[in-house]
Amino acid sequence: MIKSNMLLSILLLCLILSESTFSKEQNVTEPNKPDYLKEIPPDKLKEDLDLLFKTIEEVHPNMYAYTSKEEFDPLSEKLYESIDHPMNRLEFYKLVAPVVAKLKSGHTLITPWQLFQEYLQNGGKVFPIELHWDGECVVLNDAYTPIALPLGGTILEINGGNAPKVIRRISR
């Protein structure tokens, strides 16, 4: 079970982060754009999505343990329908990650570290912490920073502003 979970995580990571043929083709037509901003044709994106879902189905011990196939299928169908135009890897990730998260399986996730590194190196910004917000308190669940932060601690301020107010504002 652990071996298959690890394999699934590795495959998902490789799928989203891989340098595929179409990405290399795009380098010729868009040489000055960072890879994460280069557009990929919808048919190639759908091929990646096919591979992702096929891999999850084949490797995951019980893909529908928390979300039934009847609940998940319309989400994946809507995802396929939304891929009707060329988009970059970042746009694709933003569409795919929430659908995969709907499986509610803690070991089935997409973590595009290479994409985020590229994005950051080119001036992009990310929120480097994972928070839990119950409507009143903001609690640190995880931190993706080189600085050790106290997990489970209450966040009082974000960039000098009241944390719950900031979360309300950005969650809109």
C-alpha positions as CSV (number, residue, x, y, z in Angstrom):
1,M,0.0,0.0,0.0
2,I,2.7,2.5,0.9
3,K,4.7,1.5,-2.2
4,S,1.6,2.2,-4.4
5,N,0.9,5.5,-2.6
6,M,4.5,6.6,-3.2
7,L,4.4,5.6,-6.8
8,L,1.2,7.5,-7.3
9,S,2.6,10.6,-5.8
10,I,5.7,10.3,-7.9
11,L,3.7,9.7,-11.1
12,L,1.5,12.7,-10.4
13,L,4.4,14.9,-9.8
14,C,6.2,13.8,-12.9
15,L,3.1,14.2,-15.0
16,I,2.6,17.9,-14.2
17,L,6.3,18.8,-14.1
18,S,7.6,16.8,-17.1
19,E,9.2,18.6,-20.0
20,S,7.2,17.1,-22.8
21,T,7.7,17.4,-26.6
22,F,5.1,20.1,-27.0
23,S,6.8,22.2,-24.3
24,K,10.1,22.0,-26.3
25,E,8.3,22.9,-29.5
26,Q,6.9,26.0,-27.8
27,N,10.4,27.1,-27.0
28,V,11.0,27.7,-30.7
29,T,8.0,30.0,-31.1
30,E,8.2,31.7,-27.7
31,P,11.9,31.8,-26.8
32,N,11.7,34.7,-24.3
33,K,8.8,33.4,-22.2
34,P,9.4,31.3,-19.1
35,D,8.3,27.7,-19.6
36,Y,5.4,28.0,-17.2
37,L,3.9,30.8,-19.4
38,K,4.3,29.1,-22.8
39,E,0.9,28.0,-24.2
40,I,0.2,24.3,-24.8
41,P,-2.5,23.2,-27.3
42,P,-5.7,21.8,-25.7
43,D,-5.3,18.4,-27.3
44,K,-1.9,18.0,-25.6
45,L,-3.3,19.2,-22.2
46,K,-6.1,16.6,-22.6
47,E,-3.6,13.9,-23.3
48,D,-1.9,14.8,-20.0
49,L,-5.2,14.7,-18.2
50,D,-6.0,11.3,-19.7
51,L,-2.7,10.0,-18.4
52,L,-3.3,11.6,-15.0
53,F,-6.7,10.0,-14.5
54,K,-5.6,6.7,-16.0
55,T,-2.6,6.6,-13.6
56,I,-4.8,7.4,-10.6
57,E,-7.3,4.7,-11.5
58,E,-4.5,2.1,-12.1
59,V,-2.3,2.9,-9.1
60,H,-4.7,4.2,-6.4
61,P,-5.9,1.4,-4.1
62,N,-9.4,2.9,-3.8
63,M,-9.8,6.1,-5.8
64,Y,-13.4,6.6,-4.9
65,A,-13.1,6.0,-1.1
66,Y,-14.2,9.5,-0.2
67,T,-15.8,10.8,-3.3
68,S,-17.9,8.5,-5.4
69,K,-17.4,7.9,-9.1
70,E,-20.9,9.4,-9.6
71,E,-19.7,12.6,-7.9
72,F,-16.3,12.7,-9.5
73,D,-17.2,11.9,-13.1
74,P,-19.1,15.2,-13.7
75,L,-16.2,17.2,-12.2
76,S,-13.7,15.5,-14.6
77,E,-16.0,16.0,-17.5
78,K,-16.4,19.7,-16.7
79,L,-12.6,19.9,-16.5
80,Y,-12.2,18.4,-20.0
81,E,-14.8,20.8,-21.3
82,S,-13.0,23.8,-19.8
83,I,-9.8,22.9,-21.7
84,D,-11.0,24.4,-25.0
85,H,-8.1,26.8,-25.7
86,P,-4.3,26.8,-25.4
87,M,-3.1,27.5,-21.9
88,N,0.1,27.6,-20.0
89,R,1.2,25.1,-17.3
90,L,0.2,27.4,-14.5
91,E,-3.3,27.9,-15.8
92,F,-3.6,24.1,-16.4
93,Y,-2.4,23.4,-12.8
94,K,-5.0,25.8,-11.4
95,L,-7.8,23.9,-13.2
96,V,-6.5,20.4,-12.5
97,A,-5.4,20.6,-8.9
98,P,-8.9,21.4,-7.4
99,V,-10.4,18.5,-9.3
100,V,-7.8,16.0,-8.0
101,A,-8.3,17.5,-4.5
102,K,-12.0,16.6,-4.7
103,L,-10.9,12.9,-4.4
104,K,-10.2,13.9,-0.7
105,S,-7.3,11.4,-0.6
106,G,-4.4,12.9,1.4
107,H,-1.8,11.0,-0.7
108,T,-3.3,11.9,-4.1
109,L,-2.2,15.4,-4.9
110,I,-0.4,17.5,-7.5
111,T,2.6,19.4,-6.3
112,P,4.3,21.2,-9.2
113,W,7.5,22.2,-7.3
114,Q,9.4,22.9,-10.6
115,L,6.6,25.0,-11.9
116,F,6.5,27.0,-8.7
117,Q,10.3,27.4,-8.7
118,E,10.3,28.7,-12.2
119,Y,7.4,31.0,-11.4
120,L,9.2,32.4,-8.3
121,Q,12.5,32.8,-10.2
122,N,10.7,34.9,-12.8
123,G,9.2,37.3,-10.2
124,G,6.0,35.4,-9.4
125,K,4.5,35.4,-5.9
126,V,3.0,32.5,-4.0
127,F,1.4,32.2,-0.5
128,P,4.1,29.9,1.0
129,I,2.0,28.5,3.9
130,E,-1.0,26.3,4.2
131,L,-3.6,27.7,6.6
132,H,-6.8,26.4,8.2
133,W,-9.4,29.1,8.8
134,D,-12.5,28.3,10.8
135,G,-14.0,31.8,10.3
136,E,-12.3,33.3,13.3
137,C,-8.8,31.8,13.8
138,V,-6.1,31.4,11.2
139,V,-3.9,28.3,12.1
140,L,-0.7,27.3,10.4
141,N,-1.0,23.8,8.9
142,D,2.1,23.7,6.8
143,A,4.9,25.9,5.6
144,Y,6.8,25.7,2.4
145,T,9.7,28.0,3.5
146,P,13.3,27.5,4.5
147,I,12.3,29.1,7.9
148,A,11.0,26.7,10.5
149,L,7.6,27.9,11.6
150,P,5.5,26.5,14.5
151,L,2.8,24.3,12.9
152,G,-0.5,24.5,14.7
153,G,0.2,28.1,15.8
154,T,-2.3,30.9,15.4
155,I,-1.5,33.5,12.7
156,L,-2.4,36.9,14.1
157,E,-1.0,39.1,11.2
158,I,-0.2,38.8,7.5
159,N,2.0,41.6,6.2
160,G,1.0,43.8,9.1
161,G,-2.8,43.3,8.6
162,N,-5.2,41.4,10.9
163,A,-5.0,37.8,9.6
164,P,-8.7,37.0,9.6
165,K,-9.4,40.2,7.7
166,V,-6.7,39.4,5.2
167,I,-8.0,35.9,4.7
168,R,-11.6,37.2,4.2
169,R,-10.3,39.7,1.6
170,I,-8.3,37.2,-0.4
171,S,-10.8,34.4,-0.1
172,R,-13.3,36.5,-2.1
